């Protein structure tokens, strides 16, 4: 079985931009995982995304991200993408 390769990208966003950024990244596709960190670099939320997870299946996580965004003034979004 071939080894799966992925790359990591990081984005700094304001709390109010967080949900929009996550939604846009998910729409792009080929994402394995999204990690949200606070301004101190602590992981506050992690979403593993398997192929085909969209729509209603991701809605509860997006609601949680909306609540987290209200508490964060600044966040770092770490995205693992398939090569």
Secondary structure as UniProt FT lines:
FT   STRAND          6..14
FT   HELIX           15..17
FT   HELIX           18..28
FT   STRAND          31..37
FT   TURN            39..40
FT   STRAND          43..48
FT   TURN            51..52
FT   HELIX           56..71
FT   STRAND          74..82
//
